[in-house]
Structure formats: structure tokens, C-alpha cells
Amino acid sequence: MAHHDMIRQSIWEKAGGRRRLRLLLLIAIPSLLAAHAMSSLLPARTGLFLHGISTALFGLLFSWISVGFWSSAAGLMVMLRRCDRFAVTLGVPDAPIPDGVRTALLFPVYHEDARAVCEGIRVVLQSLREKGMENFFDIFILSDSTSPDAWVAEEEAWYALCLDEGCFGRVFYRRRRSNLKRKSGNIADFCRRWGAKYRYMTVFDADSLMSAETLRRMVLAMEAHPKIGILQSPPKTVNSRSLIARVQQFANHLYGPIFAAGLHYWQLGDAQYWGHNAIIRVKPFMRFCQLPRLPGSAPLGGEILSHDFVESALMRRAGYGVWLAYELDGSYEESPPSLMDELVRDRRWCQGNLQHSRLIFTRGFFPTHRALFINGIMSYGSALLWFFFLLSSSAQVMAELFVVPDYFPTGPSLFPDWPRYFPSQALALLGGTASLLFLPKVLALILVMSKGGSRAFGGALPMVLSALGEVVISTFLAPVRMLFHSVFVISTLLGRTVGWNAQNRGDQGSSWRDALRFHWWGTLLGLVWGFVMYRLNPGFFLWLSPIVAGLAFSIPLSVWTSRVSLGEGARALGLFITPVDSHPPLALQRLHARLTAPQPYCPFALSWKQGFARAVVIPRVFALHSTLTATRRRNSPGKEERLAALVDKAVRGGPDALSPAEKTTLLSDPPSLGRLHRRVWELPPDRAAAWGIR
């Protein structure tokens, strides 16, 4: 009870207000000084417009990188202290979950590897059983898949899981007919149907895991603090194999804890929800967190894509806190395996974050969440600002060559006004900017070494070398990200919408052809930009060379960093090692063993990806799908004719003769699927081979 009293809402709100005022001063004052210093260093003869633009952009960008620096500095302070009175899970007793407290574990899926998803669920279920907590949790696989093959694969994987683990009535599967509002609509559909039966729900991603102990502590924290609406755990990146994913995993494990602790220090109960690996109080979520439809059409109007930040703002507006449990372990996720996959994901996130510009001034939102909306916008808008800053700097270099200098000011004067240079001031500004960028990484290294954690990263020297390697790789990839993020922002503002595509969670590397198609224009821009600057001003070219090199070599960088062989090679050399590599948790060991185990023999030449054909041919899959899709609706005569025509078409041409929509139509009508099932088994051997019947 004493710990509960320490984080009463009035206490943490006052503390949070004081902390954020300090943060604002820590950002604003140095940024104004840095902008003034930059203004004095810029050549005056290039014109007031370019001069003012460069100064303003530098000031904004300096303040942006200051946020990350002060977050890391605060995180270091929090982690060095022995106690944190505002850590919501540290005071949780080592006690069982109270009777009657039920939590739903939600796994929204969209065209995912159904077998991998269900193996992850199996690991979570086994962990709960070993802790004696199975009866407090139900698991829901919530599908939005529109692919007929994915639909059948999900049913098969769910049934195999329930059959092996004996968890019928504990693990449920539902596929929506219409994936309206995407993931947020999927969660809302669950809340309408089953939400009243549960006090809490924990939202997972298709590739995320949480240990039973982590789930227990989160439930007990919610029980101890009834005014917490959302409790977000900081997931650690795992299962990375390609080089870029290994680098991202290393950065997440080394820098992530200190940054998460810093976010907690500044935000307290005004934190943000990241959309997964978080526990939510169901009743207020259902009542207060229904997402509005933004006025106008996409991309800035319509359905909200980045729903998580909005839901946390709505929960906070209702009087419930949103907290980041930075001190929790046992929460995991995976990262994109290639730069191209990362950028495809960022395209969708960019549109969603820019939509938040319509919500900044919504009535009742707290200032911190308005700032989080701006922060989310800046996570992509800052790339455009950097790009404009580099362009304005290049324009100033060109202006210096073509503008005739005027050393005599207007009016009578005895002496010319010679240009002045301040090399010491320039070095100080460069050093200050570099400190903001790289000192957080140094602080994280010092913290890990001071606590004796370097062994988990392969040792002190390999950890330092890995950190240097991460800096080099990130430096070369940063211009590519900057360019693409800039294009994403501009295209969104110009009205170009983005589709909802499934994420690539595999390990296949990027091909040279795909990389050429994806990066050719960035490569051309880098080569032309670098050539022009080298001819006009070799000194400025050296300053610009990291940007130019990243763009010019974006094609090989994209291909090489996607290679699993390079990632595994770095790991063999002791580089980019993380604690989950040195001492893998039991949950990850089990998941790896299940995913690498040989598949059971199947007499049919049909893979898991051929779900429609499997539902037609394999008797047990046909029976399962027909049972799950049973309907009492009677078809009209016209629809029966269309279904009969589809059956004839499939029999004549095989499964490839049907479009995805036609396959879905047959799968949605069990009697028609039954007729197709019987007719396929009556085909002669030469024609039956198209259906995988040997």
C-alpha cells in the first residue's frame, strides 16, 4: 500500500510537470545558443533568405537530437539509483494472480506465417502452465487475412496447436470477413464480442512473445494501481540473423534500456502505447478509446493507421495513466530482416504519424500527448528537415561562387567589411552536436561495464567494437533512411496513400534486382550531388562525403546488410552479441527448437502455403474448414449457378485457374467446396497431379 501511495496520481502529475519543464529548458536554451552560433558562422553574402533558412533548420534539428540525449542522460540517472518510487512493477509482491482476474492474450494476424505464430503461442501457453497460471488467461488468434491460402493455413495451425496441447476452449481462432480499420478494428471487434468477460487484455504482435512471469507482474501491477489504463513493456529484439537485424538487435539491447528508463523519467503516467506487448484495462478501453474517423479522405483523413498513440491519448484523457514498465524483462519482438523491409514498414508508419497532425489540438488531450504526437511526426519530418538543411547548405556553397562579394557596406565608411571566420566556435558547435549524437551510446557502454554486464555482450572489447561497427553501419544507412523518409512525408502531403501489406518476417535477403529497382534514384542523386560539390568546393565535399557515400552505395549496402551469411559471420567473430545470444531464455530456446524441427510426413505434394488446395484435397483439412465455416444461409439460384461454374472451372484448370477472390468464394460455401472435393478425388491421375495428389 505504501508503494501505491507513492504513485498516486496527484503526486506523479506534479513531479511530471516539474520534470518536463526542466526538459523544455534543457532543450530550448542550448538550441537557441546553437542556432545563434550557426548564424554567426554562415557567410553573410549568400543572402538573408538562405541564411535564415539554414539557421532555423539547424536550430530545429539541434533541439530534435537534444530530446534523445536528455532522455538517455535521465535514463542513466534512473538506472544508477538504487530505487525508483515511480516504477510501477517494482513493488509488485511475489504472489499469485487473484481468483476471478481474467486476461485475454490477443494475437492479431494478417497474412502471417501461421505455423510460426502458433509456435510462439505454444511457448507462451507452456510458460503459463509451468507457472500454474493457465486458468487466468485465454488466447485469441484474431485474423484479418484476406488470402484464401493464409485463411486455411491459420485454421490448420490453430487446430494442430489445440490438438497437441489439449487447449480447446482456451485458445480461440476467429477470422473477420471484413478487415475494416485493420488492426485497431480487429481489436475493437474482439472487445465488442468478448471484452466484457475479461478485466485485462494483452496485445501481441504476430512475432512477439512474453514470459509468464512478465505477464504475472503486469497483471498484479494493474491490480495494485486501479488508475493505470495501459502498461507498456519494452520489448527486446530477438531472433535476428541478417546483418542489419543483428545490428538493430545489438543496439536495442545495449541502448534500449537506458533510453526506456529516460522515457519513463520524463513521461511517468503520460507515456505512449506502442501497439503490442502491453496490458490494457478492458472496461475503460472499450468506453473511452473508440477511434474517430478523421474528416476528409486518405492519406491525412479517413481511418487512423497509427492507432496506438491515439488510444493512449484517449485513455489518458479519461483519467487513466499510461505507464512504461522500463524495469521489466521477458518481453520480446523481432525486427525487419532488410533495409527495404524496414522502409516499406516505415512508409505505413509515416502516413499514420502524419495523420496525428489532425489530432494535436483535440479537446481534452494532455499537453504531453500533444507533444508525443509532434514527436511522432518529427520522427519522419526531421528527415525532411535534414534534407532541406543539406540542400540549403549546398545552395550556400554554390552562391558563394557566383555571388560577387561586397566588402563595402552602404553609406560612408573608411574601412571595408572583410568576412570573419571563427574556427574555434565552429569546432565547438561541431563538438556539441557530435556529443548529442554519440554520448548516449558512450553512456550506455559505461553503464553496462559498471554493472558487470559486458560478458552478456561477448566481453568488453567485442562490445566496444560492436558499438563502433553499429555507428559505422548506421552512419552509412542514415542518408538512405533520410531520403526515403523525406519522400514518404512529401508523397503523403501530396495525397498519395499507402496500402496495408503483410510484413516480411523471414530471413530471405534482398536481391540485386530488387535493390536496383528500389535504390537507383537515390544512388543517382548521391553521385550527381557529390560530383557537383566536389567540382565546386572540395572542402565542402569532404564534409558532405558521409551523406554522398551512403546514397551512392545504397544498392550494395541494402543487399549486403540483408545477408544472413554476413550476420552469422559477425556473430561467429563475437560481434553484435546480445544477452539473448549468450544466455537465451527458455522461451526462445523452445521456439527455436519447434521452428527448426522437421515437419511431419504428408502424402500430398502440397505445402502449408497452398491452403486452398489443401482444403480441397486433404480430407482432414476439408473437414476442419467445413466445420469452422458452417453456415445455415441458403444461396439464391443465381449464386448457386455462379458457384457451380467456379467448381467446373477449378476441376478443368486446377487451383491456379482461380483468382484469390474466387477461391475465397468457394471456401466461404462449404457445400460447393464439398462438391469440388469429391470431383477432384474422381479425377484421373494425370489431372489429379495438379492438385498435389500423387
C-alpha positions in Angstrom: 0.0 0.0 0.0 2.9 2.3 0.7 4.2 1.9 -2.8 0.7 2.5 -4.2 0.6 5.8 -2.2 3.9 6.9 -3.7 2.5 6.8 -7.2 -0.9 8.4 -6.5 -2.0 10.4 -9.5 -1.6 13.8 -7.9 2.0 13.0 -6.8 3.3 11.8 -10.2 1.4 14.5 -12.1 3.1 17.3 -10.1 6.5 15.5 -10.4 6.0 15.0 -14.2 5.1 18.7 -14.7 8.3 19.8 -13.0 10.4 17.3 -14.9 9.0 18.3 -18.3 9.6 22.0 -17.6 13.2 21.2 -16.9 13.4 19.2 -20.1 11.9 22.1 -22.1 14.6 24.4 -20.7 17.3 21.9 -21.3 16.3 21.7 -25.0 15.3 25.2 -25.7 18.2 27.2 -24.3 21.1 25.1 -25.9 19.2 25.0 -29.2 18.8 28.8 -29.3 22.5 29.2 -28.5 23.5 26.6 -31.2 21.3 28.4 -33.7 22.9 31.7 -32.9 26.3 30.2 -33.2 25.4 28.7 -36.6 24.1 32.0 -37.8 27.4 33.7 -37.0 29.3 31.0 -38.9 27.3 31.2 -42.1 28.6 33.5 -44.8 26.6 36.7 -44.9 27.0 37.3 -48.6 24.8 34.3 -49.6 21.6 36.3 -48.8 19.2 36.7 -45.9 16.8 34.0 -47.2 19.3 31.2 -47.3 21.0 32.4 -44.2 17.7 32.4 -42.2 16.5 29.1 -43.6 19.8 27.3 -42.6 19.8 28.9 -39.2 16.2 27.9 -38.5 16.6 24.4 -39.7 19.7 23.8 -37.7 18.0 25.1 -34.5 15.1 22.8 -35.0 17.3 19.8 -35.7 19.5 20.6 -32.8 16.5 20.6 -30.5 15.3 17.3 -32.0 18.5 15.4 -31.3 18.6 17.0 -27.8 15.5 15.1 -26.9 17.3 11.8 -27.4 20.4 13.0 -25.5 18.4 14.2 -22.4 16.3 11.0 -22.4 19.5 8.9 -22.3 21.0 11.2 -19.6 17.9 10.8 -17.5 17.8 7.1 -18.1 21.4 6.8 -16.8 20.5 8.6 -13.7 17.5 6.4 -13.1 19.4 3.2 -13.6 22.3 4.2 -11.4 19.9 5.0 -8.5 19.0 2.0 -6.3 15.3 2.8 -6.2 12.6 4.5 -8.3 9.5 5.4 -6.4 7.5 5.7 -9.7 8.4 2.2 -11.1 5.0 0.6 -11.1 6.1 -3.1 -11.1 9.0 -3.0 -8.7 6.7 -3.1 -5.7 4.6 -6.0 -7.0 4.6 -8.8 -4.5 5.6 -12.3 -5.4 2.1 -13.6 -5.2 -0.3 -15.5 -7.4 -2.9 -13.7 -9.5 -6.2 -13.2 -7.5 -9.1 -15.5 -8.3 -11.5 -14.1 -10.8 -9.0 -11.8 -12.6 -9.0 -12.9 -16.2 -6.8 -11.7 -19.0 -7.1 -12.2 -22.8 -4.0 -12.6 -24.8 -4.7 -11.2 -28.3 -2.6 -12.2 -31.4 -3.8 -10.1 -34.4 -2.6 -11.6 -37.6 -2.6 -10.6 -41.3 -1.1 -12.9 -43.9 1.5 -14.1 -41.4 3.3 -17.5 -41.2 0.5 -19.2 -39.3 2.8 -22.0 -38.1 5.4 -19.6 -36.6 2.6 -17.6 -34.9 1.1 -20.7 -33.3 4.5 -22.0 -32.2 5.0 -18.7 -30.4 1.6 -19.1 -28.8 2.6 -22.7 -27.8 5.7 -21.3 -26.0 3.5 -18.7 -24.1 1.0 -21.4 -23.2 3.6 -23.8 -21.9 5.2 -21.0 -19.8 1.8 -20.2 -18.2 1.2 -23.9 -17.5 4.6 -24.3 -15.8 3.8 -21.3 -13.5 0.3 -22.6 -12.8 -1.3 -19.6 -14.4 -3.1 -21.2 -17.4 -6.6 -20.8 -15.9 -6.1 -17.0 -15.7 -5.5 -16.4 -19.4 -7.4 -17.1 -22.6 -5.7 -16.8 -26.0 -7.3 -15.4 -29.1 -5.9 -15.5 -32.7 -7.7 -12.7 -34.5 -7.2 -12.9 -38.2 -7.7 -10.2 -40.8 -6.2 -12.2 -43.6 -7.8 -11.9 -47.0 -5.7 -14.5 -48.7 -7.6 -17.9 -49.1 -4.3 -19.8 -48.6 -3.5 -17.9 -45.4 -7.0 -18.5 -44.1 -6.7 -22.3 -44.4 -3.2 -22.3 -43.0 -4.3 -20.4 -39.9 -7.1 -22.9 -39.3 -4.7 -25.8 -39.7 -2.1 -24.3 -37.4 -4.7 -23.4 -34.7 -6.2 -26.9 -34.8 -2.8 -28.6 -34.6 -1.8 -26.4 -31.6 -5.0 -27.2 -29.7 -4.8 -30.9 -30.6 -1.2 -31.2 -29.4 -1.6 -29.1 -26.2 -5.1 -30.0 -25.3 -6.1 -26.4 -25.2 -9.5 -26.4 -26.9 -11.7 -23.9 -25.0 -8.5 -22.0 -24.0 -7.1 -20.9 -27.4 -9.6 -19.5 -29.9 -9.4 -18.6 -33.6 -11.6 -16.0 -35.4 -11.3 -14.6 -38.9 -13.2 -11.4 -39.8 -15.0 -11.3 -43.1 -14.2 -7.6 -43.4 -10.9 -6.2 -42.1 -12.3 -2.7 -41.6 -9.9 -0.4 -39.7 -7.2 -3.0 -39.9 -5.6 -4.0 -36.5 -7.5 -1.4 -34.4 -10.7 -2.7 -35.9 -9.7 -6.3 -35.2 -9.1 -5.4 -31.5 -12.4 -3.4 -31.4 -14.2 -6.5 -32.8 -12.8 -8.6 -30.0 -13.9 -6.0 -27.4 -17.5 -6.0 -28.7 -17.8 -9.8 -28.7 -15.8 -10.9 -25.7 -14.4 -7.9 -24.0 -16.9 -7.9 -21.1 -15.6 -11.3 -20.0 -12.1 -10.0 -19.2 -10.6 -7.4 -16.9 -7.4 -7.1 -18.9 -6.2 -7.8 -22.4 -2.6 -8.1 -23.5 -2.0 -7.3 -27.2 0.8 -9.1 -29.0 2.3 -8.8 -32.5 2.5 -11.8 -34.7 6.2 -12.2 -33.9 6.2 -11.1 -30.2 6.5 -13.2 -27.0 6.1 -12.5 -23.3 7.1 -14.8 -20.4 4.6 -16.0 -17.8 6.5 -14.1 -15.1 6.2 -10.9 -17.1 2.5 -11.4 -17.6 2.0 -12.1 -13.9 3.8 -8.9 -12.8 1.9 -6.8 -15.3 -1.4 -8.2 -14.1 -0.5 -7.6 -10.5 0.7 -4.1 -11.2 -2.7 -3.3 -12.8 -4.4 -4.8 -9.8 -2.3 -2.7 -7.4 -2.9 0.5 -9.3 -6.5 0.8 -10.5 -5.9 4.1 -12.3 -3.4 2.6 -14.7 -5.2 2.1 -18.0 -2.3 0.8 -20.2 1.0 -0.7 -19.0 3.6 -0.9 -21.8 6.5 -3.3 -21.6 9.7 -2.5 -23.5 10.2 -5.4 -25.9 13.7 -6.7 -26.7 14.6 -7.6 -30.2 15.3 -11.3 -30.8 15.8 -14.0 -33.4 17.8 -11.7 -35.7 20.0 -13.3 -38.4 20.7 -10.8 -41.2 23.5 -8.3 -40.7 21.1 -5.3 -40.4 18.8 -7.2 -38.0 21.8 -8.2 -35.9 23.0 -4.6 -35.7 19.4 -3.5 -34.7 19.2 -6.2 -32.1 22.5 -5.2 -30.6 21.5 -1.5 -30.5 18.2 -2.4 -28.9 19.8 -4.4 -26.1 22.6 -2.0 -25.4 21.0 1.4 -25.8 17.3 0.4 -25.3 17.2 0.0 -21.5 18.8 3.4 -20.8 16.5 5.1 -23.3 13.4 3.4 -22.0 14.3 4.4 -18.4 14.8 8.0 -19.7 11.4 8.0 -21.3 9.8 6.8 -18.1 11.6 9.6 -16.2 10.2 12.3 -18.3 6.7 10.9 -19.1 5.7 8.9 -16.0 2.0 8.2 -16.4 1.7 10.1 -19.7 3.7 7.5 -21.7 2.7 6.2 -25.1 1.3 2.8 -26.1 3.3 1.1 -28.8 0.5 -1.2 -30.1 1.8 -4.5 -28.7 3.4 -6.2 -25.7 1.2 -4.1 -23.4 -1.6 -4.9 -21.0 -4.8 -2.8 -21.2 -7.7 -2.4 -18.8 -10.6 -3.5 -20.9 -13.5 -1.6 -19.5 -12.2 1.9 -19.9 -10.6 1.0 -23.2 -14.0 -0.1 -24.5 -15.7 3.0 -23.2 -13.2 5.8 -24.0 -10.8 4.6 -26.7 -13.0 4.2 -29.7 -11.1 5.7 -32.6 -12.7 8.5 -34.5 -12.7 8.7 -38.3 -10.8 11.7 -39.4 -12.6 14.2 -41.7 -11.7 14.0 -45.3 -10.1 11.3 -47.4 -6.8 9.5 -47.0 -3.9 9.9 -46.5 -4.4 12.5 -43.8 -8.1 11.7 -43.4 -10.2 8.6 -43.0 -9.3 5.7 -40.8 -6.4 6.2 -38.3 -3.4 4.0 -39.2 -1.2 4.6 -36.1 -3.9 3.8 -33.6 -1.7 3.2 -30.6 -0.6 6.8 -29.8 -4.2 7.9 -30.2 -5.6 5.2 -27.9 -3.1 6.1 -25.2 -4.1 9.8 -25.5 -7.8 8.8 -25.2 -7.1 6.6 -22.2 -5.2 9.5 -20.5 -8.0 11.9 -21.3 -10.4 9.6 -19.5 -8.3 10.0 -16.3 -6.3 6.7 -16.5 -2.5 6.7 -16.6 -0.4 5.1 -19.4 2.9 3.8 -18.0 6.1 2.4 -19.4 7.4 -0.5 -17.3 11.0 0.0 -18.3 12.2 -2.3 -15.5 10.5 -5.4 -16.9 12.3 -8.2 -18.8 10.7 -11.1 -20.6 9.1 -9.2 -23.4 10.4 -9.9 -27.0 9.8 -9.0 -30.6 11.5 -9.3 -34.0 12.8 -6.7 -36.4 12.7 -6.4 -40.2 15.4 -8.5 -41.9 16.4 -6.0 -44.5 16.6 -2.2 -45.1 13.9 -2.5 -47.8 11.5 -4.3 -45.5 12.2 -1.6 -42.8 11.5 1.2 -45.3 8.3 -0.5 -46.5 7.1 -0.6 -42.9 8.1 3.0 -42.3 6.0 4.1 -45.3 2.9 3.0 -43.5 4.0 4.4 -40.1 4.9 7.7 -41.7 1.3 8.2 -43.1 -0.1 7.2 -39.7 2.1 9.6 -37.8 1.3 12.4 -40.1 -2.4 11.9 -39.5 -1.7 12.8 -35.9 -1.3 16.4 -37.1 -5.1 16.5 -37.3 -5.3 15.5 -33.6 -2.8 17.8 -31.9 -5.4 20.3 -30.8 -8.2 17.8 -29.9 -10.1 19.0 -26.9 -9.2 17.3 -23.6 -5.8 15.8 -24.7 -3.0 16.4 -22.2 0.0 18.5 -23.3 2.3 15.6 -23.0 0.3 13.6 -25.6 0.2 16.6 -27.9 4.0 16.6 -27.6 4.1 12.9 -28.3 2.0 13.5 -31.5 4.6 16.1 -32.6 7.4 13.8 -31.6 5.9 11.0 -33.8 5.5 13.5 -36.7 9.1 14.6 -36.2 10.4 11.1 -36.3 9.8 11.3 -40.1 9.5 15.0 -40.6 13.0 15.5 -39.2 14.4 13.6 -42.2 12.9 16.1 -44.5 14.3 19.0 -42.3 17.8 17.4 -42.5 17.4 17.0 -46.3 16.4 20.7 -46.6 19.3 21.7 -44.4 21.8 19.8 -46.5 20.3 21.3 -49.7 20.4 24.9 -48.3 24.0 24.3 -47.2 24.8 23.2 -50.7 23.0 26.1 -52.2 25.1 28.5 -50.0 28.3 26.9 -51.3 27.1 27.5 -54.8 26.0 31.0 -54.0 29.5 31.9 -52.6 30.9 31.0 -56.0 28.5 33.0 -58.1 27.6 36.0 -55.9 30.0 38.9 -56.2 31.2 39.8 -52.7 30.6 43.4 -51.5 33.1 44.4 -48.8 31.9 47.9 -48.6 28.7 48.5 -46.7 26.1 51.1 -47.7 26.8 54.6 -46.5 30.1 56.3 -45.9 32.8 54.1 -44.5 36.6 54.3 -44.2 37.2 50.6 -44.0 36.0 47.6 -45.9 33.9 44.9 -44.1 36.0 41.8 -44.5 34.5 38.4 -43.9 35.2 37.0 -40.4 35.8 33.4 -39.5 35.6 31.7 -36.1 37.3 28.3 -36.3 37.1 27.7 -32.5 33.4 28.5 -32.5 32.8 26.2 -35.4 34.7 23.3 -33.7 32.8 23.9 -30.5 29.5 23.7 -32.4 30.6 20.6 -34.2 31.7 19.0 -31.0 28.5 19.8 -29.2 26.4 18.4 -32.0 28.5 15.2 -32.1 28.2 14.9 -28.3 24.4 14.9 -28.5 24.5 12.2 -31.1 27.2 9.8 -29.7 27.4 10.5 -26.0 24.2 8.4 -25.3 25.9 5.4 -26.8 29.0 6.0 -24.6 26.8 6.4 -21.5 25.2 3.0 -22.3 28.6 1.3 -22.7 29.7 2.8 -19.4 26.6 1.7 -17.6 26.8 -1.9 -18.8 30.5 -2.1 -17.9 29.9 -0.6 -14.5 27.3 -3.2 -13.7 29.4 -6.1 -15.0 27.1 -6.8 -17.9 29.7 -6.8 -20.7 30.1 -10.6 -20.6 26.5 -10.9 -21.9 27.6 -8.8 -24.9 30.6 -11.1 -25.6 33.1 -9.2 -23.5 34.2 -5.6 -23.0 36.3 -5.4 -26.2 33.9 -7.1 -28.5 31.1 -4.9 -27.1 33.0 -1.7 -27.8 34.0 -3.0 -31.3 30.3 -3.9 -32.0 29.3 -0.4 -30.8 31.8 1.1 -33.3 30.5 -1.1 -36.0 26.9 -0.1 -35.3 27.9 3.6 -35.5 29.6 3.0 -38.9 26.8 1.0 -40.4 24.1 3.4 -39.1 26.1 6.3 -40.4 26.1 4.9 -43.9 22.4 3.9 -43.8 21.2 7.2 -42.3 21.3 9.1 -45.6 19.2 6.4 -47.2 16.7 6.5 -44.5 16.7 10.3 -44.6 16.0 10.3 -48.3 13.2 7.8 -48.2 11.6 9.3 -45.2 11.6 12.7 -46.9 9.9 11.2 -49.9 7.3 9.5 -47.7 6.5 12.8 -46.0 6.2 14.7 -49.3 4.1 12.0 -51.0 1.8 11.8 -48.0 1.3 15.5 -48.0 0.6 15.4 -51.8 -2.2 12.9 -51.2 -0.6 9.6 -52.0 -2.0 6.8 -49.8 -0.3 3.6 -48.8 -1.7 0.0 -48.8 -1.8 -2.4 -46.0 0.7 -5.1 -46.7 1.9 -8.0 -44.6 5.3 -7.6 -43.0 8.2 -9.8 -44.1 9.3 -11.7 -41.1 11.5 -14.2 -43.0 15.3 -14.3 -43.5 15.4 -14.1 -47.3 17.9 -11.4 -48.3 17.3 -8.6 -50.8 18.2 -9.5 -54.4 20.4 -7.2 -56.5 17.5 -6.7 -58.9 15.1 -5.6 -56.2 17.8 -3.3 -54.6 18.5 -1.7 -58.0 14.8 -1.0 -58.6 14.4 0.3 -55.0 17.5 2.5 -54.7 18.6 3.5 -58.3 17.3 7.1 -58.0 18.9 7.6 -54.6 22.2 6.3 -56.0 21.9 8.7 -58.9 21.2 11.6 -56.6 24.2 10.8 -54.5 26.6 10.6 -57.4 25.4 13.8 -59.1 25.3 15.7 -55.8 28.8 14.5 -54.8 30.2 15.3 -58.3 28.8 18.8 -58.3 30.0 19.6 -54.8 33.5 18.2 -55.5 33.9 20.3 -58.5 32.7 23.5 -56.8 34.1 23.2 -53.3 36.3 20.1 -52.4 36.3 21.2 -48.8 32.6 21.2 -48.5 32.6 17.8 -50.4 34.6 16.3 -47.6 32.1 17.5 -45.0 29.2 16.1 -47.2 31.0 12.8 -48.1 29.3 10.6 -45.5 25.9 11.6 -46.9 27.1 11.2 -50.5 28.7 7.8 -49.8 25.6 6.4 -48.1 23.4 7.4 -51.1 25.9 6.4 -53.8 26.5 2.9 -52.3 22.9 2.4 -51.2 22.4 -0.6 -53.6 25.2 -2.8 -52.3 24.6 -1.6 -48.7 21.0 -2.7 -48.9 21.9 -6.1 -50.3 24.9 -6.8 -48.1 23.2 -5.8 -44.8 20.3 -8.2 -45.7 22.5 -11.2 -45.9 22.1 -13.8 -43.2 25.6 -15.1 -44.0 27.2 -11.8 -43.0 25.1 -11.6 -39.9 26.0 -15.1 -38.8 29.6 -14.4 -39.8 29.7 -11.3 -37.5 28.2 -13.4 -34.7 30.9 -16.1 -35.2 33.5 -13.3 -34.8 31.9 -12.3 -31.5 30.4 -9.1 -32.9 26.9 -7.8 -32.2 26.4 -10.4 -29.4 23.4 -9.7 -27.1 22.3 -11.2 -23.8 19.7 -13.4 -25.5 22.5 -14.9 -27.6 24.8 -15.5 -24.6 22.1 -16.8 -22.3 19.0 -17.5 -24.4 15.8 -17.5 -22.3 13.9 -20.8 -22.2 11.0 -19.4 -24.2 13.3 -18.6 -27.1 15.1 -21.9 -26.9 11.7 -23.7 -27.1 10.6 -21.5 -30.0 13.8 -22.2 -32.0 13.5 -25.9 -31.4 9.9 -26.0 -32.6 10.6 -23.9 -35.7 13.6 -26.0 -36.7 12.0 -29.4 -36.0 11.3 -31.5 -39.1 7.7 -31.3 -40.4 5.5 -34.5 -40.2 5.2 -36.5 -43.3 2.4 -35.5 -45.7 1.5 -37.9 -48.6 0.3 -34.9 -50.7 2.7 -32.6 -52.6 1.2 -29.5 -51.0 3.0 -27.0 -48.8 1.5 -25.1 -46.0 1.3 -22.1 -48.3 -1.1 -23.9 -50.6 -4.0 -23.6 -48.2 -6.8 -23.6 -50.7 -5.6 -26.7 -52.4 -5.1 -28.4 -49.1 -8.7 -27.6 -48.1 -10.0 -29.1 -51.3 -7.8 -32.3 -51.3 -6.8 -33.4 -47.8 -9.8 -34.9 -46.1 -9.0 -33.8 -42.5 -8.3 -30.2 -43.7 -11.5 -30.2 -45.7 -13.5 -31.4 -42.7 -11.9 -28.9 -40.4 -12.6 -25.9 -42.7 -16.1 -27.0 -43.5 -16.9 -27.4 -39.8 -15.4 -23.9 -38.9 -17.2 -22.3 -41.9 -20.6 -24.0 -41.4 -23.5 -21.6 -42.2 -27.3 -22.0 -42.4 -27.8 -19.4 -45.0 -29.3 -20.6 -48.3 -28.0 -19.4 -51.6 -30.1 -17.8 -54.2 -30.5 -19.7 -57.6 -28.2 -17.2 -59.3 -25.5 -17.6 -56.7 -25.7 -21.4 -56.9 -25.1 -21.1 -60.7 -22.1 -19.0 -60.1 -20.7 -21.4 -57.5 -21.3 -24.4 -59.8 -19.4 -22.5 -62.6 -16.5 -21.9 -60.2 -16.4 -25.6 -59.3 -16.3 -26.6 -63.0 -13.5 -24.0 -63.7 -11.4 -25.4 -60.8 -11.9 -29.0 -62.0 -10.9 -28.1 -65.5 -7.9 -25.9 -64.8 -6.7 -26.8 -61.4 -6.2 -24.5 -58.4 -4.2 -22.0 -60.4 -7.1 -21.3 -62.7 -8.9 -19.5 -59.9 -8.3 -16.0 -58.7 -7.9 -15.3 -54.9 -11.4 -13.9 -54.8 -12.8 -17.0 -56.5 -11.0 -19.3 -54.1 -12.4 -17.3 -51.1 -15.9 -17.6 -52.6 -15.6 -21.4 -52.7 -14.1 -21.6 -49.2 -17.0 -19.5 -47.9 -19.5 -22.0 -49.1 -19.0 -25.5 -47.6 -21.5 -27.3 -49.9 -19.7 -26.0 -53.0 -16.3 -26.9 -51.5 -17.6 -30.4 -50.8 -18.7 -30.8 -54.4 -15.2 -29.7 -55.6 -13.6 -32.0 -53.0 -15.4 -35.1 -54.4 -14.9 -34.2 -58.0 -11.1 -33.6 -57.6 -10.8 -37.1 -56.0 -12.6 -38.6 -59.0 -10.1 -37.1 -61.5 -7.7 -39.3 -63.4 -4.1 -39.4 -62.1 -2.7 -37.1 -64.8 -5.2 -34.3 -63.9 -5.2 -35.0 -60.2 -1.4 -34.2 -60.1 -2.3 -30.5 -60.5 -3.9 -30.8 -57.0 -1.0 -32.4 -55.4 -2.4 -36.0 -55.5 0.4 -38.3 -56.3 
